[in-house]
């Protein structure tokens, strides 16, 4: 029989096949066998998920069901959570290459009632292991093509004689680069990362349990990821011609979380989550264009400091199960950017400097209750009230050839905006039979807008967008067949969006043309589709998993001069279909051990990166094949694996950047075929 899968979509662990939400859970076996190290690895493996940026040091803007990928510096429509701590914005959230990840949960649809606003499209939850009292120790070394090498390890167990346990996880990965600079003869697009997490857990049994987690990241990968030109006579996949040095990048991040759980009485549990996180990107040097003469270059420094406090009560009384809580979160975000542009018709480059300081405070209270009508049927009602305030400043200068400020374009030191609202949820569910579960839900969500960062004009700097809102209807079924050897989950959904947030160039604000990119409330849109998950135990040693989504989307109303060319178009990053298929098979080797074969096929239909669905900015259809084999010896102490990603060597150009006045026409290429051998020892 298939094992039961655990999910925490309801802020408590429940069986996935009896949880009324469209969700996919990626367990440690999949993470290890398929080499999932960053959020972009979910594209194609989890249907409906699109992460356009593919490398760890890039900001990650995740889309689910066609909504979510926008400016990474703004609030996101897909919430990213680490052990129930919300991670603000799309910076510093990409890389999770740690061996203590217990599972990755992808929840589709608005999750605002229990998980907070800014999760209108869904949520990605990273759940890490808590240290136990049983000793655990393992380490692995890795090597592969393109200079790939690394080391990973995990240790956990009791500390001393009392109820104290600890764990430590670390990962170090390096490669020589996926790309090549023909001008300098250097490898580019290099990876160089170090991650670690330490945990202490005190308590056991029915008493209070206290868990302290501290994690760190050091990323020195380069930024040569999108400067591969298409408009060069010798253009080729992952080939650059820039004469500027390799794109320097330094990110240092640190986070700490203190979680306290205790049993207040029979059927009543309390939880407190206190968290602080921060990162510094300094410097970030980027060349956009990849040509011998730099047409568009930037240097920026980004810092963030975020703190949150959440209190939660969960109880069971009679036929009712309920959860109530409150959360406050404060985020300091500083963005400092220098740019140099060199138009084709200009005699010399022009330079500018932009500075944004944003302070955002979000407060929410929530409650959800499930009432059992009888042994099989129940109804759930939920509500969240939220209030968000953002204050800050924007400024912009022109610079001379020496990089000194020569003219101040504007300064906006007194920015302030605030919004509030409620997001309700209504759900009915039925255990139709011992093997069939059905549900229907109506949910609302909201995503905070706020101010643009690094705006080039005062008008764009002072415009504050309203929250983007969504109403979602979902009808789903989860069933088990063939005496527990086949699970089938199906969900049909319909999303209606209001005050859709869109990033536009050359738009009009209050009758005035704004030439630079700006985020505005553009109008209305809707999407609908079908999610299908299937897991099958084909034999004693063979299993199959399928994740598939069919998606349709349409922009219904647009409140700018672009309305005529945009209304009726598809939403950006909304492929009409996506699917992931994984096949596993075990081959016993007598008394020596066992071989486990894994093969994964990922397919994503074409999509557009802009609202106008410009053909030149179309992301092509992609089908990628990954495969691996792992040998585990019969003693359980040694294992070795070979994993090959992009086995067919497909080259896919996406995220095209076209700036005709600058002569820029460059793309991001997917990773080439990579092979990695790993040897692991377990205690």
N, C-alpha and C positions, 0 to 999 in steps of 0.2 A: 504494500500500500504506500501511497504517497505520504510523506510526513506533513503534519500541519505546520503552516507558516504563521509566524507571529508578527503583528504589526501594532504600532502605537498611534494610529490615526485618531483615536478617541482620547488621547493623553493617558491611556492605560493599555497594557498589553492584552490584546484579544486575538483570536484566530482570524486570519484574513478571510476565510471562507464564510465567516459570520459577521463581518464588519461592513457596514453599508456605505462604502466608498470605493471608487475605482482606483486601485492601487497596485503597484508592483514592488516586490521586495527582492533586493539583490543580496544574497547571503555571502558569507566569507568564501565558500567554495567557488562561487562565480567570480568574486573579486580576485582571488588568486589565480584561478585557471584561465581567466580572460584578461588578466593584467589591467584591471580597472584602477587607475591612479588619479584621475581627475574628472570633474563634472562632465567635460565634453565626451568622455568615453560612454556616457549614457545614450548619446545620440544613436538611434537605430536599434540599440539593444532594448531600450524601453520605448515602446511605440508612443508617439505623440510628443516626445521630448526632443527639442532642438536646442543645441548650444553652438551658435555660429563660430565663436572663437575657440580654437582648438588647442592652445598651449597654455601652460600653467600660469605664466606671468601676465597673461592678458586678462583684462576684466571679463568676467563671465556673466553674460546676460542670458538667462535660461528662459525658453519659451515652452509652454505646455498647451496643447490644443490650439496652437496658433497665436497665443497671447503671452507676452512677457518680455521679449527681447527688445529693449529700448536703450536709452543712454545708461551705461553702467554706473555713472555717478549719481543718478537719480534713484528714488525708491523703485524696487523691482516688483513685478506682478507675480513672480514665483519666489516664495519665501525659502531661504536656505537656513536650516536649523542644525545646530550641533548640540546634541543631548538636550533638546528643547530650548536652547538659547538662540534667539533670532540673530542672524548675521546681516547687518545693514549694508545695502548697496551691493554692487557687483565686483568690488575690489577685494583682493585677498581671500577669495572664497573658492578658488578653482582647484587647488591641489590638496588631496586627502589621501596621500600615499602612506598610510600608517597601518601596521599589522594588527592594531587593536580595534579596527572597525568591525562591529558585530553584524551590522547590516546597513543597507541604504534603502530607505523607503521613498518611493515616488508616489505622491498623492495627487490625483487629477481633480480639477475643479476647485472652487473657492473653499478655503479652509479658515475663513476669518473668525468663526465663532470661538473655536478653541485655540487657534494658532496665531491670531492677530491679523490686523490689516496688512496690506502689501503681500497678500497671498491669494489674489483674485483668480489667478490661473491655476494655482496649485502650490505644492510644497515639496521640497526635497529634504529629507531628514537623515542626517548622519548619526547613527547610534553607535557609541563606543562601548567596549567591554568594561565592566567593573571588576576590579581585582577580587579574587576569591582566596580562600584559605588553603586550597590545594596547590602545591608548587607546579609551576609551568615555566618552561624555558625552551626557546628555540632561536636559531639564527640561520641566515641564508646569505649566500654570495651569488652574484649574477654577473654575466658577461654576454656581449652580443656584438652584432655588426654596428657600423658607424661609431665605433668606440664606446659603445654602451657598457657600463659597469656600475655595480652598486652593492650595497649590503643592507640587510634588514634584520630586525630581531625583536623579541618580546620576552619579558620576564615578569612573573607575577607569583604571589604567594603570601603566606602569613609572615608578619614581622613581629618577632618576640613571642611571648606566651599569651598575650591578651587578644581582644577582638579587633586587632589592627592588621590590615592587609595592604599591600602596595603592588604597583605594576609600573613598568617602564617600556615604552615602545619607541622605536626609532627607524628611520629610513634615510638612506643616502643614495642618490642617483646622479649619474653624470653621463653625457655623451658628447661626441665631437661635432654634432650638428647635422640637421637634415638637409641643409641647403649649401650652396657654393657661391662665393663672390668671385666672379671671373676677373674683376679688376685687381683684386689684392691676392688672389689665390688662396683665400682662407675659407674654412668651413664656417657656416653661419647657422642660425637657428639652433643654438646649443642649449642643452639642459644641464643645470647645475643646482641641485636642491638638497637641503637637509631639513628633516622634520623630526620632532620628538614630542612625546606626551608622557607625563608622570602623573600617577594617581595614588591617593591614599584613601582607604575606606575604613571607617571605624564603626563597629556595631554589628550585631547579628541577632537573630531571633526576632521577637516582637518589640524590642526596644528601639530607640532612635538610631538611624543610620545616617552617617555623615560622610560625604564623598567630596574630596578636594582634587580637582584636576587642573594641571598647568601644562600648556602646550606652546611650542615655539616653531618658527619657520624661518629659514634663511634661504633666499632664492637669489642666485646670481646668473640665471639664464639670460641670454641676450634677447633683444627685441626685434631681431631680424626675422619677422614672421609674415609681414604683409608688404614687403618692399620688393616683390618679384615682378618685374614689368612684363606686360604683354606687347608694348609698343617699341620694342628694341629689335634690331635686325637679327640678333642671335638669341632671342627669347627662348627659354626652355623651362620646364618645370623646376621650381626651387633654385633658379639661377638669378643672381643679382649682379649689377654692374656699378654699384655705388662706390665712389672714391672716399667716402667718409668712413671712419673707423666702425668696427662692430658696435651695434647698439648696446651700450652699457645699461645695465639694470641691476639695482640692488633693492631687495625687499627684506625687511626684518619685521616679523610679527610675533606677538606674544598674547596669550589669552589665559584667563583663570576663571574657574567656575566652582562655586561652593554649593552643593546640594544637600539639603537636610530633609529626611523623611521620618515621620514618626506616626505611630498608631495612637490616636486620641481615645479610642474606645471601640466597642464592637461595631464594625462596619463603617468606621470613620477614619480617614487617613489625611494627613496634612503634609504639604510639601513647600519648601522654600528654595528658590533658585536665585543665587546672587552671581552676577557675571560681569567681567570686565575684559575688553579686547581692544587691541590697538595694533596699527602697522604703520610703517614708514616706507614709501617708495622714493628713494633718493640716491642716485638720479635715475631718471628714465629718459633715455635718448632714442629717438625714433626717426628713421628716414622713410618717407612715404614716396614711392616712385621707383627707387632702385636704379636710377640712371647715373651716368658719369657726372653730370651736373646736378647737384641736389636742388630739386624743385620745391620740395616741401619737407621741412625738418622741424622737429620740436624737441624741447627739453622740458621736463616737468617734475615737480615734486608733489606727492600726495601723502597726506597724513590723516589718520582717523583714530579717534578715541571714543569708545562706546561703552556704556555701563547700563545694566538692567537689573531690576529686582522684581521677582514674581512670587506671589503667595497663592496657594491653591488648596482647596478642600475637596475631597471626594468621598461620597458616602453611599451607603446602601440602606434603604429603609423600606421594609415591606416589598411592594412590587415596583419601587422606584429606585433608579440609580442616577445620581446627580453629581455634577462637577461645577464648582464656582471658583472664581479667582480674580486677581487684579495684577496688573503689570505696569511698570513705569520704565521707560527706556530713554536715555539721552545720548545723542551722537554729535561729536565735534568733527567736522570734515573741512580740511584746508586743502585747497587746490591752487597750485602756482605753476603757470605755464609760460614758456618762451617759444615763439614760433618764428620761422624764417621761410618766406615764400619768394619764389623767383619766377614771375610770369614770363611766358615766352617772348612777349613784345617789350619787356622792360629792360633798361640798361643795367640794372643792379637789383639785388634782392631787397625786400622790405622786411622789417622785423617788428615784433610786437611782444607785449607782456600782459598777461591777464592774471588776476588774483581773485579768488573767491574764498570766503570764510562763512560756513553755514553751521548753525547750531539748531538741532532738531530734537524736540521733546515729545514723546508719544506716551499717552496714558490710556489704559483700557481696563474695563471691568467686563466680566463675561460669566455666563451661566448656561448650563445645558442639562436637561433632565430627560431620562428615558422611563416611560411608564409602560409596564407590561399589562396589556388588556386581558390576556389569558395566557395559556401555556405556550402559544405559538406566535401571537401577534403583539406588537408594541408600537408606540408612537413616541417620537423624540422632538422636543422643542428646544431651541437655543437662541441666545441673543447676546450680542456684544455691543457695548457702547464705547466709543473711542473719541479722543480729542488729540490733535497734533498741532504743535506750534513750531514754526521755523523762523529764526532770526539770523541776520548775517549782513554781509557786505560783498559788493562786487566792484572791481576797478579794472581799467584798461589803459595802457600806454602805448605810444609809438616809440621805437628805439632807433638810435643812429647806428652807423656802421660799427661803432665800438661796443655796441650792446648797451649803451646808456640811455636812460629815459630822456626823450627829446620833446614829447608832447603828451599831455594827459588827455585822452579822449573823453573820459567821464570818471566819476567816482560816485558810488551809491552806498553810503555807509550805514543807512538806517532801514534796511530791508526787514519786513516783518509780515507774516501771514499765518493764519490758523484756520483749521477746519475741524469739524466734528460730525459724528453720525452714528448710526446703528446698523448692524448687519445681522438679520434674523436667519434662522434655519428651521425648517419643518420637514420631518422625516417620518415615514411609516415603513415598517418592515414586517416580514412574516417568514417564519420557518415553515415553508409550504409543506415540506415533508422532511423525514430525517436526513435526506441528501440534497434538498433544494432550498435555497434561501433567496428571497426576492425583496426588493426595496424600491421606494420612490421618494425623491427629495426635491425640495425647492430651497435654494440658498442664495443669499446676496453677499457680495464682497465689495471692498473698496481699496483703492491704491492711492496713497498720498501723492500729490504732484509737487508743489513747492517751486523754488526759484531755479533758473538755469545757472550753471556754473560756467566761468570763463567766457561770458558774453562779450561780444565786441562792441555793442552799442548800449546806451543807457536804457533805451526802450526795451530791448530784449532782456537786460539785466533786471529790470523792475517788474516784468510780468511774472505773476505767480499763478501757476496752473491750479485748476480745481482737481479734486480727486476723480480718478477714473472708477466707474462703478459697473458692476456686472450682476445680472440675475441669471441663475443657472437652474435648469430643470434636468433631472437625471433619473433614469429608470434602469435598474440593474438586476441581474440574477447571478447567483453563484451556486454551482451544483457539482456533485461528486457522482461519478458513474463507474461502471465496470468493477464493482466491489472495491472501490477506493483506489483504483489504478489510474483514474482520469479525473482531473478537475477542469471545469470550464466556467470562466467568468466573463460576462457580457454586460456592457453598460452603454446605453444610448443617451446622448446629452444634447442640450440646446443652450447656448450662451447668448445673452443680449447685453451689449455694452453701451453705456452712455458716457459722454464726456471723454471719449477715447483719446488717450495721450499719444501724440505723434511727433516725431522729430522731423522738422522741415527746413529747407533752404529757401531763401528769397520769398518769405511769406509776408503777409501784411498784418500788422498789429495796430489797432485803432486808426486805420487808414494810412499808416506809414509803412513803407517797404523796409523790411529788416533783412539784410543780405546774408547774414551768417546763420548757421544751424541753430534752431531754437525749438524747445519742446512746448507744444501748445495743446489745448483741448480742441480736437479736430471735429468731433461729431459722434455719430452712432455707427455701430457695426454688429454683426451677429455671426455665429458659427454653429455648426451642428455636426454630429458624427457618431461613430461607433467604436468602442474599445473592446478588444477581445483578448483574453489571456487563456492559454491552454497549457496544462502540464499533464504528461502521460508517462506512466511506467510501462514501457513497451515490452520489457522482459525483466528477468531477475537482475541483469547487468546493464540494461539499456534504458535510457530515459530521454524525453524530448520536452522542450519548452518553447512556446510560441507567444509572442506579444505583437499585436497588430492594431492599427488604428486607421480608419477612414475618416477624412476631415474635409468639410466644405466651409468656406468663409466668404463674407461679402461686406464691403463698406457701404452702408446705407445712406449716410449723410455726411457732408464735409463742409466745414464752415470757413473755407478760404477760397481764394481765386482758383485753386487747383481742383475745385469740386467737379468740374466737367470731365477732367481726366482721371479722377480718382474714384468717384462713386461707381459702384458695381465691380470694382477690382477686389482681388483677394487680399487678405491681411498679410503683412510681411512675415516671413519665416513660418509660413503655414502650409507645409506640403500636403497635397491631397491624400497621401497615404504613406505609411511607414510600417516596417515590420522587422522583427528580430527573431531568428530561429536558432536554437542551440540544441545540439545532439550530443549525448554522452554515452560512452560505452566502456565497460571494464573488462579486461582480459586477464584472468588469473594465470600466473606463471608458476605452476606447481607449488613447491614450498618456498620459492624464492621471494615472491611478492606479487604485485598486481600492477598492470598498466591501465591507466585511465585516459581515454581519448576524448577530446572536446573539440567540437567544430561549431563555429558561430557564423551565421550569415546575416548581414545587416543591409536593409534596403530602405532608402528614403527617396520619395518622389521629388521632383524639382519644386523650387519655391522662388520667391522674389525677396530681395532685401529692402525694397522701397515700396511705398504706398501706391505709386503709379504703375507698378509692375513693369518697369522698364526692361525690355528684352536684354540689353547689355548688362543689366545687374541681376540676371537670373542665376540662381544657384542650380547647377545641373543635377539631374538624377544621379544617385550614387548607390552602388552595390559593392559592399566590401566583405571579404571572407577572412576570418581569423581561425587558426587551428592550433592545437597544442596537445602534448602527450606528457603524462606524469608517471614516473615509476616510484612505487612505495615498497620498501623492503618489508619482509614479513615480521621483522622485529619491531617495526614502528618507529625506529630511530632515524632512518635515512630516507630521503626522497630526492629525486632529480626530475627536472622538467625542461621541456623545450616548447617555447611559445612563439608563434609567427603571426604577426599582425599584417593585414593587407597582403595576404598570401599571393594574390594575383597581380600585385604591383600596380594597382590602379592609381592614376593621377587625376585629381579632382580639383578644379579651380573654383574658389568661392570667395565671398566677401570682396567683390571687385570694387576698387576705388577709382573713379574717373573724375578728374578735374581738368577739363579741356584748356582753360586759360594757362594752367601751369604745365601742361604736357604730361600730366600724371595719368597713367592707366596701369594699375598694379593689382595683384591678387594675393590671396592667402591660399597656399597649397596644403592639402592633407599630408600626413606623414607617409613616407614611402614604405616599402616592405622592410619590416624590422624583425629580427630574430633574436631571442634572448634565452640563454641557458641559465638555469638556477639550480643550485645544490643546497639542500636544507638538512639540518640536524635538529632533532627534537630530543629533549630529555627523556 
